[in-house]
Amino acid sequence: MTTNTTILDGIDPEIAADLAERADEVAQGASTSSALTAALALGSIPVAMAALSRDVYAQGTLPANIKGVLDFALALEIFENEFYKAVLGTSAVAALNTAFAPVRALAIAVPGAVNTLQQIQKHEAAHVATLLATGATNVFNLTASSFDFTGNRSATGGGPFAEATTNLAFLLQVAQGVEDTGVRAYKGQAANLMSNTAILEAALRIHSVEARHAARVRRMRRAAAGAPAEVRWSGTVRGGERAAAGGTTLGTLNPTAVGSAFDKMYGAGASSPSESNIMHAGVNVSALAGATFGAEAAQEAFDEPLDRADVVAIVQPFFIPTIS
């Protein structure tokens, strides 16, 4: 049986009454928190509802599990935002702009590439604003200088993704992996937000945008000359571990380290399934529609969740400060 209950109807009546009262106060000129003001400026009802929820109960009173999810999600969004700013040459760290200058010149020569990267960066900046509006705190004190985008956790660089500064095809492969990690991370934390419908809705909207980023990056890769056949126009993920990154070329500077990094992004973690998983709720999904459905279609059908510890294992090499 299906129902047409809306997201707002699903909010606890007492919470909804508090939110309505607070919204009425704001409409009559009452002062608002900076978070609510930012949320309203974004023009998103779910984000504004999440910020109103925070405004009603005051900063710092969100349940610890929800606050922890928001804080960690903010760290990931700051990372993504600063990554694209460095690629586009708009980082506050001049050395990062310089490092990505070679690949930026290559992107300029590809119709639509720079515009697409600019739009993705704007989305990431909006996600940062959204999470701040819903109650997240920059608990790791991250700035533009908090990252090493080569994946070496060192201000001097030299990690497995160093080639992304000079090789456009490889840069897009890395961007795809970063976006897919974000998708898996949000899915892995959704259950911890179930008790606050408004914040859950705001987080799921970010999740859906991250998924569209991943699909768009794949389309950019597929449109390039010499694109690997494994990269699909649909933007879906097939297989697990490094195979899901699409293409057998995993960089030329340090392919072993690159492969290991992609294995973490798409493989099984200590508590997370691999993207090659075909079992869901104890059911072999590949067998549901008969033999013609197949394992590959089953792998494409689901983005597997990542728990927090497994996300940390993937992204810590990009963060100079220790995150947890």
C-alpha positions in Angstrom: 0.0 0.0 0.0 1.4 3.4 -0.9 0.6 6.8 0.7 1.0 10.3 -0.5 2.4 11.6 2.9 4.7 14.5 2.2 8.0 15.2 3.9 6.4 17.9 5.9 3.5 15.7 7.0 6.1 13.2 8.3 7.6 15.6 10.8 6.6 15.0 14.4 3.5 17.2 15.2 5.2 18.9 18.2 8.3 19.7 16.2 6.1 21.0 13.3 4.2 23.2 15.7 7.5 24.7 17.0 8.8 25.3 13.5 5.5 26.9 12.5 5.6 29.2 15.5 9.2 30.1 14.8 8.5 30.7 11.1 5.6 33.0 12.1 7.9 35.0 14.4 10.4 35.4 11.6 7.7 36.6 9.3 6.7 39.2 11.9 10.2 40.6 12.1 11.9 38.5 14.8 15.6 38.2 14.6 17.0 35.0 12.9 20.2 33.1 13.3 22.9 33.5 10.6 22.3 29.8 9.7 18.6 30.4 9.0 19.4 33.6 7.1 21.8 31.6 4.9 19.3 28.8 4.4 16.6 31.2 3.3 19.0 32.8 0.9 19.6 29.4 -0.7 15.9 29.4 -1.6 15.4 25.8 -0.6 12.4 24.8 1.6 14.1 21.6 2.9 17.2 23.5 3.8 15.2 26.3 5.4 13.2 23.7 7.4 16.4 22.1 8.6 17.8 25.5 9.6 14.5 26.4 11.4 14.8 23.1 13.2 18.3 24.1 14.4 17.1 27.6 15.2 14.2 26.4 17.3 16.4 24.1 19.5 19.4 26.4 19.4 22.9 25.6 18.1 24.6 22.7 19.9 21.4 20.9 21.0 21.1 18.7 17.9 21.3 15.0 18.9 25.0 14.0 19.0 24.6 11.4 16.2 23.0 14.0 13.8 25.5 16.7 14.7 28.4 14.2 14.1 27.0 13.3 10.6 26.6 17.0 9.7 30.1 17.9 10.9 31.7 15.0 8.9 29.7 15.8 5.8 30.8 19.4 6.0 34.5 18.3 6.1 33.9 16.2 2.9 32.1 19.1 1.1 34.9 21.6 2.1 37.4 19.1 0.6 35.4 18.8 -2.7 34.9 22.5 -2.9 38.6 23.3 -2.4 39.6 20.5 -4.9 37.6 22.1 -7.7 38.7 25.6 -6.8 42.3 24.4 -7.1 41.6 22.8 -10.5 39.9 26.0 -11.7 42.7 28.2 -10.3 40.6 30.0 -7.8 42.0 28.5 -4.6 43.2 30.9 -1.8 46.5 28.9 -2.0 48.5 30.1 -4.9 50.7 27.0 -5.0 47.6 24.9 -5.7 46.5 27.1 -8.5 50.0 26.8 -10.0 50.1 23.1 -9.6 46.9 22.5 -11.6 47.8 25.0 -14.3 48.9 22.4 -16.8 45.6 20.3 -16.6 43.6 23.6 -16.5 45.1 24.5 -19.9 44.1 21.1 -21.3 40.5 21.5 -20.0 40.2 24.9 -21.6 40.7 23.3 -25.0 37.7 20.9 -24.4 34.4 22.5 -25.2 32.2 22.7 -22.1 34.8 21.2 -19.7 35.6 24.3 -17.7 32.0 25.4 -17.5 31.0 21.9 -16.2 33.8 22.0 -13.6 32.7 25.5 -12.6 29.1 24.4 -12.1 30.2 21.5 -10.0 32.3 23.8 -7.8 29.4 26.1 -7.3 27.3 23.2 -6.2 30.0 22.1 -3.7 30.1 25.7 -2.3 26.3 25.6 -2.0 26.6 22.3 -0.1 29.0 23.8 2.3 26.5 26.7 2.9 23.6 24.2 3.3 25.4 22.1 5.9 26.4 25.2 7.9 22.8 26.3 7.8 21.6 23.0 9.1 23.9 23.0 12.1 27.3 21.7 10.9 30.5 23.0 12.4 34.0 23.0 10.8 35.3 20.9 13.7 38.6 20.2 11.9 39.2 23.9 11.2 39.7 23.2 7.5 41.0 25.9 5.2 42.2 25.9 1.6 45.7 24.9 2.9 44.3 21.8 4.7 44.6 19.5 1.7 47.0 17.7 -0.4 45.1 16.7 -3.6 47.8 14.3 -4.7 46.7 12.0 -1.8 49.9 12.1 0.1 48.8 14.0 3.2 51.7 16.3 2.9 52.0 20.0 1.9 54.7 18.9 -0.5 52.5 16.5 -2.5 53.8 13.5 -4.4 51.0 11.1 -3.7 49.3 8.6 -6.1 47.1 11.3 -7.6 49.9 13.7 -8.5 49.3 13.1 -12.2 45.9 14.7 -11.9 47.6 18.1 -12.2 48.9 17.3 -15.7 46.7 14.6 -17.2 43.0 15.6 -17.9 41.7 12.1 -18.4 43.3 11.1 -15.1 41.9 14.2 -13.3 38.4 13.3 -14.4 38.9 9.7 -13.2 40.0 11.0 -9.8 37.0 13.5 -9.7 34.7 10.5 -10.5 36.2 8.6 -7.6 35.8 11.5 -5.2 32.2 12.1 -6.2 31.3 8.4 -5.9 32.9 8.3 -2.5 30.6 11.2 -1.5 27.6 9.4 -2.8 28.4 6.2 -0.8 29.2 8.3 2.3 25.8 10.1 2.4 24.0 6.8 1.8 25.9 5.2 4.7 24.8 8.0 7.1 21.2 8.3 6.1 20.0 6.0 8.9 21.6 8.3 11.5 19.4 11.2 10.2 16.1 9.4 10.3 15.0 11.0 13.5 15.1 14.5 11.9 13.1 14.5 8.7 14.0 18.0 7.7 17.7 17.5 8.0 17.4 14.1 6.3 15.7 15.7 3.4 18.4 18.4 3.1 21.1 15.7 3.2 19.4 13.5 0.6 19.2 16.5 -1.7 22.9 16.9 -1.5 23.3 13.2 -2.0 21.4 13.3 -5.3 23.4 16.2 -6.6 26.7 14.3 -5.8 25.3 11.4 -7.8 24.6 13.6 -10.7 28.1 15.0 -10.5 29.5 11.5 -10.7 27.3 10.7 -13.7 28.3 14.0 -15.4 32.0 13.3 -14.9 31.6 9.9 -16.5 29.9 11.5 -19.5 32.8 13.9 -19.9 35.2 11.0 -19.8 33.1 9.0 -22.3 33.0 11.9 -24.7 36.8 12.3 -24.8 38.9 10.8 -27.5 40.1 7.3 -26.7 37.6 6.9 -23.9 37.7 3.4 -22.2 34.7 1.3 -23.1 34.2 0.6 -19.4 33.1 4.2 -18.8 29.4 4.3 -19.5 27.2 7.1 -20.7 24.7 6.2 -18.1 27.0 7.3 -15.3 26.4 4.0 -13.4 29.0 2.0 -11.5 29.7 -1.5 -12.5 31.9 -4.0 -10.8 34.0 -3.3 -7.7 37.4 -2.1 -6.5 39.6 -0.4 -9.2 37.5 -1.8 -12.0 34.6 0.4 -11.1 36.9 3.5 -11.6 36.5 2.7 -15.4 39.4 2.0 -17.7 42.5 0.0 -17.2 44.8 3.0 -17.2 45.3 4.1 -13.6 48.0 6.7 -14.2 51.6 6.3 -15.2 53.5 7.8 -12.3 52.5 5.2 -9.7 49.8 2.9 -11.0 50.2 0.4 -8.1 49.4 3.1 -5.5 46.6 4.5 -7.7 45.1 1.1 -8.0 45.1 0.6 -4.2 43.4 4.0 -3.7 40.6 3.2 -6.2 40.3 -0.2 -4.5 39.4 1.6 -1.3 37.0 3.9 -3.1 35.0 1.2 -4.7 35.8 -1.9 -2.7 34.7 -3.4 0.5 35.8 -1.7 3.7 35.9 -3.1 7.2 32.2 -2.7 7.6 31.1 -1.7 4.0 30.2 -3.8 1.0 32.0 -3.6 -2.3 30.4 -1.9 -5.3 30.5 -5.4 -6.9 27.9 -6.5 -4.4 24.8 -8.3 -5.8 23.2 -9.4 -2.5 20.7 -7.1 -0.9 18.6 -7.9 2.1 19.7 -11.5 1.7 18.5 -11.7 -1.9 20.6 -12.3 -5.0 19.4 -9.3 -7.0 21.0 -10.6 -10.2 18.5 -13.6 -10.2 15.3 -11.6 -9.6 14.5 -11.1 -13.2 15.8 -14.4 -14.5 19.1 -15.3 -16.0 19.1 -12.5 -18.5 19.3 -9.8 -15.7 22.9 -10.7 -14.8 25.4 -9.6 -12.2 26.5 -6.5 -14.1 23.1 -5.0 -14.1 22.7 -5.8 -10.4 26.0 -4.1 -9.7 24.8 -1.0 -11.6 21.5 -0.9 -9.7 22.8 0.1 -6.3 25.4 2.5 -4.8 26.7 0.7 -1.8 26.9 2.6 1.5 30.2 3.4 3.2 30.4 3.7 7.0 32.4 6.6 8.5 35.5 4.7 9.3 35.8 3.4 5.8 35.3 6.9 4.4 38.0 8.2 6.7 40.4 5.5 5.3 39.7 6.7 1.8 39.9 10.5 2.3 42.5 10.9 5.1 45.4 10.9 2.6 43.9 14.1 1.1 43.6 15.8 4.5 46.7 17.2 6.1 44.9 17.4 9.6 43.9 14.2 11.2 40.1 13.5 10.8 38.0 10.9 12.5 
